[in-house]
Amino acid sequence: MFMKDIMMSLIFFILLIICVLVGVA
């Protein structure tokens, strides 16, 4: 359960970075 929570947070963080990069570009 703990690992799943970490994976969800990591995926959300990566998607957030991609959105920022797309917004800048």
N, CA, C, O and CB atoms as a CASP TS submission, in Angstrom:
PFRMAT TS
TARGET T0000
AUTHOR 0000-0000-0000
METHOD Language model
MODEL 1
PARENT N/A
ATOM      1  N   MET     1       0.844  -1.205   0.000  1.00  0.00           N
ATOM      2  CA  MET     1       0.000   0.000   0.000  1.00  0.00           C
ATOM      3  C   MET     1       0.875   1.249   0.000  1.00  0.00           C
ATOM      4  O   MET     1       0.592   2.226  -0.693  1.00  0.00           O
ATOM      5  CB  MET     1      -0.953   0.009   1.229  1.00  0.00           C
ATOM      6  N   PHE     2       1.948   1.195   0.796  1.00  0.00           N
ATOM      7  CA  PHE     2       2.844   2.355   0.868  1.00  0.00           C
ATOM      8  C   PHE     2       3.535   2.599  -0.474  1.00  0.00           C
ATOM      9  O   PHE     2       3.670   3.741  -0.913  1.00  0.00           O
ATOM     10  CB  PHE     2       3.897   2.153   1.973  1.00  0.00           C
ATOM     11  N   MET     3       3.971   1.510  -1.121  1.00  0.00           N
ATOM     12  CA  MET     3       4.641   1.636  -2.412  1.00  0.00           C
ATOM     13  C   MET     3       3.692   2.206  -3.461  1.00  0.00           C
ATOM     14  O   MET     3       4.089   3.023  -4.292  1.00  0.00           O
ATOM     15  CB  MET     3       5.183   0.274  -2.871  1.00  0.00           C
ATOM     16  N   LYS     4       2.432   1.767  -3.416  1.00  0.00           N
ATOM     17  CA  LYS     4       1.451   2.258  -4.380  1.00  0.00           C
ATOM     18  C   LYS     4       1.255   3.758  -4.214  1.00  0.00           C
ATOM     19  O   LYS     4       1.111   4.482  -5.199  1.00  0.00           O
ATOM     20  CB  LYS     4       0.110   1.521  -4.216  1.00  0.00           C
ATOM     21  N   ASP     5       1.248   4.229  -2.964  1.00  0.00           N
ATOM     22  CA  ASP     5       1.061   5.653  -2.695  1.00  0.00           C
ATOM     23  C   ASP     5       2.236   6.455  -3.264  1.00  0.00           C
ATOM     24  O   ASP     5       2.053   7.545  -3.807  1.00  0.00           O
ATOM     25  CB  ASP     5       0.916   5.906  -1.173  1.00  0.00           C
ATOM     26  N   ILE     6       3.443   5.900  -3.130  1.00  0.00           N
ATOM     27  CA  ILE     6       4.640   6.568  -3.655  1.00  0.00           C
ATOM     28  C   ILE     6       4.569   6.640  -5.182  1.00  0.00           C
ATOM     29  O   ILE     6       4.894   7.669  -5.775  1.00  0.00           O
ATOM     30  CB  ILE     6       5.931   5.821  -3.205  1.00  0.00           C
ATOM     31  N   MET     7       4.146   5.556  -5.808  1.00  0.00           N
ATOM     32  CA  MET     7       4.048   5.527  -7.270  1.00  0.00           C
ATOM     33  C   MET     7       3.044   6.553  -7.768  1.00  0.00           C
ATOM     34  O   MET     7       3.306   7.244  -8.753  1.00  0.00           O
ATOM     35  CB  MET     7       3.652   4.129  -7.754  1.00  0.00           C
ATOM     36  N   MET     8       1.900   6.665  -7.105  1.00  0.00           N
ATOM     37  CA  MET     8       0.873   7.636  -7.505  1.00  0.00           C
ATOM     38  C   MET     8       1.421   9.055  -7.396  1.00  0.00           C
ATOM     39  O   MET     8       1.194   9.885  -8.276  1.00  0.00           O
ATOM     40  CB  MET     8      -0.399   7.483  -6.632  1.00  0.00           C
ATOM     41  N   SER     9       2.144   9.327  -6.311  1.00  0.00           N
ATOM     42  CA  SER     9       2.713  10.667  -6.111  1.00  0.00           C
ATOM     43  C   SER     9       3.760  10.956  -7.186  1.00  0.00           C
ATOM     44  O   SER     9       3.825  12.065  -7.716  1.00  0.00           O
ATOM     45  CB  SER     9       3.342  10.793  -4.693  1.00  0.00           C
ATOM     46  N   LEU    10       4.574   9.956  -7.502  1.00  0.00           N
ATOM     47  CA  LEU    10       5.628  10.124  -8.502  1.00  0.00           C
ATOM     48  C   LEU    10       5.021  10.389  -9.875  1.00  0.00           C
ATOM     49  O   LEU    10       5.486  11.268 -10.600  1.00  0.00           O
ATOM     50  CB  LEU    10       6.533   8.878  -8.550  1.00  0.00           C
ATOM     51  N   ILE    11       3.971   9.626 -10.239  1.00  0.00           N
ATOM     52  CA  ILE    11       3.312   9.811 -11.534  1.00  0.00           C
ATOM     53  C   ILE    11       2.691  11.201 -11.614  1.00  0.00           C
ATOM     54  O   ILE    11       2.808  11.877 -12.636  1.00  0.00           O
ATOM     55  CB  ILE    11       2.231   8.726 -11.759  1.00  0.00           C
ATOM     56  N   PHE    12       2.031  11.631 -10.536  1.00  0.00           N
ATOM     57  CA  PHE    12       1.408  12.954 -10.514  1.00  0.00           C
ATOM     58  C   PHE    12       2.466  14.040 -10.683  1.00  0.00           C
ATOM     59  O   PHE    12       2.250  15.011 -11.409  1.00  0.00           O
ATOM     60  CB  PHE    12       0.626  13.167  -9.201  1.00  0.00           C
ATOM     61  N   PHE    13       3.616  13.879 -10.013  1.00  0.00           N
ATOM     62  CA  PHE    13       4.701  14.859 -10.086  1.00  0.00           C
ATOM     63  C   PHE    13       5.259  14.941 -11.505  1.00  0.00           C
ATOM     64  O   PHE    13       5.547  16.033 -11.994  1.00  0.00           O
ATOM     65  CB  PHE    13       5.823  14.497  -9.094  1.00  0.00           C
ATOM     66  N   ILE    14       5.415  13.784 -12.174  1.00  0.00           N
ATOM     67  CA  ILE    14       5.935  13.747 -13.546  1.00  0.00           C
ATOM     68  C   ILE    14       4.951  14.427 -14.494  1.00  0.00           C
ATOM     69  O   ILE    14       5.363  15.193 -15.365  1.00  0.00           O
ATOM     70  CB  ILE    14       6.200  12.285 -13.997  1.00  0.00           C
ATOM     71  N   LEU    15       3.659  14.156 -14.336  1.00  0.00           N
ATOM     72  CA  LEU    15       2.650  14.778 -15.196  1.00  0.00           C
ATOM     73  C   LEU    15       2.658  16.284 -14.998  1.00  0.00           C
ATOM     74  O   LEU    15       2.490  17.035 -15.959  1.00  0.00           O
ATOM     75  CB  LEU    15       1.248  14.205 -14.903  1.00  0.00           C
ATOM     76  N   LEU    16       2.849  16.733 -13.765  1.00  0.00           N
ATOM     77  CA  LEU    16       2.885  18.163 -13.472  1.00  0.00           C
ATOM     78  C   LEU    16       4.070  18.818 -14.175  1.00  0.00           C
ATOM     79  O   LEU    16       3.934  19.903 -14.740  1.00  0.00           O
ATOM     80  CB  LEU    16       2.962  18.404 -11.952  1.00  0.00           C
ATOM     81  N   ILE    17       5.238  18.159 -14.142  1.00  0.00           N
ATOM     82  CA  ILE    17       6.435  18.692 -14.811  1.00  0.00           C
ATOM     83  C   ILE    17       6.211  18.767 -16.316  1.00  0.00           C
ATOM     84  O   ILE    17       6.602  19.748 -16.948  1.00  0.00           O
ATOM     85  CB  ILE    17       7.675  17.817 -14.499  1.00  0.00           C
ATOM     86  N   ILE    18       5.582  17.737 -16.905  1.00  0.00           N
ATOM     87  CA  ILE    18       5.326  17.714 -18.345  1.00  0.00           C
ATOM     88  C   ILE    18       4.416  18.879 -18.723  1.00  0.00           C
ATOM     89  O   ILE    18       4.650  19.552 -19.726  1.00  0.00           O
ATOM     90  CB  ILE    18       4.689  16.363 -18.774  1.00  0.00           C
ATOM     91  N   CYS    19       3.377  19.117 -17.918  1.00  0.00           N
ATOM     92  CA  CYS    19       2.448  20.222 -18.194  1.00  0.00           C
ATOM     93  C   CYS    19       3.190  21.555 -18.167  1.00  0.00           C
ATOM     94  O   CYS    19       2.940  22.423 -19.004  1.00  0.00           O
ATOM     95  CB  CYS    19       1.288  20.233 -17.166  1.00  0.00           C
ATOM     96  N   VAL    20       4.105  21.721 -17.205  1.00  0.00           N
ATOM     97  CA  VAL    20       4.876  22.960 -17.095  1.00  0.00           C
ATOM     98  C   VAL    20       5.781  23.124 -18.320  1.00  0.00           C
ATOM     99  O   VAL    20       5.864  24.213 -18.889  1.00  0.00           O
ATOM    100  CB  VAL    20       5.719  22.965 -15.790  1.00  0.00           C
ATOM    101  N   LEU    21       6.454  22.049 -18.722  1.00  0.00           N
ATOM    102  CA  LEU    21       7.349  22.118 -19.882  1.00  0.00           C
ATOM    103  C   LEU    21       6.575  22.459 -21.153  1.00  0.00           C
ATOM    104  O   LEU    21       7.037  23.252 -21.974  1.00  0.00           O
ATOM    105  CB  LEU    21       8.096  20.786 -20.063  1.00  0.00           C
ATOM    106  N   VAL    22       5.393  21.856 -21.312  1.00  0.00           N
ATOM    107  CA  VAL    22       4.559  22.125 -22.493  1.00  0.00           C
ATOM    108  C   VAL    22       4.087  23.581 -22.467  1.00  0.00           C
ATOM    109  O   VAL    22       4.022  24.242 -23.503  1.00  0.00           O
ATOM    110  CB  VAL    22       3.335  21.153 -22.544  1.00  0.00           C
ATOM    111  N   GLY    23       3.761  24.064 -21.277  1.00  0.00           N
ATOM    112  CA  GLY    23       3.292  25.448 -21.143  1.00  0.00           C
ATOM    113  C   GLY    23       4.406  26.427 -21.507  1.00  0.00           C
ATOM    114  O   GLY    23       4.161  27.443 -22.158  1.00  0.00           O
ATOM    115  N   VAL    24       5.637  26.113 -21.081  1.00  0.00           N
ATOM    116  CA  VAL    24       6.767  26.985 -21.392  1.00  0.00           C
ATOM    117  C   VAL    24       7.087  26.916 -22.881  1.00  0.00           C
ATOM    118  O   VAL    24       7.370  27.937 -23.509  1.00  0.00           O
ATOM    119  CB  VAL    24       8.005  26.594 -20.556  1.00  0.00           C
ATOM    120  N   ALA    25       7.042  25.710 -23.444  1.00  0.00           N
ATOM    121  CA  ALA    25       7.374  25.518 -24.857  1.00  0.00           C
ATOM    122  C   ALA    25       6.165  25.846 -25.731  1.00  0.00           C
ATOM    123  O   ALA    25       6.243  25.745 -26.956  1.00  0.00           O
ATOM    124  CB  ALA    25       7.848  24.068 -25.115  1.00  0.00           C
TER
END
